[in-house]
Amino acid sequence: MNEYSPANPPSPTPSDMLERKNRRLVARVLRAFFFAIALYIAYRFGVDQGRNTLSTFSAGSPASLSASSFLGKNDQAKPVDFDLFWKVWDILKEKYVDRGSLDAQQLFYGAIDGMLAATGDPYTTFFDPKEQKEFAEDLSGKFGGIGAEMGIRDEVLTVVAPLDGTPAERAGSIGLRSAARMPAPTSILTAAAY
């Protein structure tokens, strides 16, 4: 008799494994979706706060900002003079030894990055467009590698299947096939230790 018991659970069928895999995929997609929504809400909140804070500036106003707009009302605040920033910017443009190597955009990004670093909060960061693109790609779920689904079968690392549109699939019969066996995991760990 092959009755179910906690000591002898039935082995999962391929449809059970596929259903479990689909549930995990849906859970990942939902987590990524809610993370993206939270990121967007935080971004919009920051943009709105920035507009409210900086809306007092106009084209003809002096380049100063009261620190009290950033600090609580009870804190002692001195006005921030942005003229110093522009003086340093001009000195760099006029007197820096290797002026030809200066990139105004990189100086601008560096100024923003330095301002955020001055908060002392390691989670407050700035991504320039290149870094933002890489970050977005990391969140998109794209991956690199040969493109093979791996699993453990009979305690052996095994290629379950090459994934569609990947180098493993394009390699065809000369490349990785389903059920290709790899060295035992202990020998992989031993080799990695040396």
Secondary structure, 3 states (H helix, E strand, C coil): CCCCECCECCCCCHHHHHHHHHHHHHHHHHHHHHHHHHHHHHHHHHHHHHHHHHCCCCCCCCCEEEHHHCCCCCCCCCEEECHHHHHHHHHHHHHCCCHHHCCHHHHHHHHHHHHHHCCCCCCCCCCCHHHHHHHHHHHCCCCCCCCEEEEEECCEEEEEEECCCCHHHHHHHHCCCCCCECCCHHHHHHHHHC
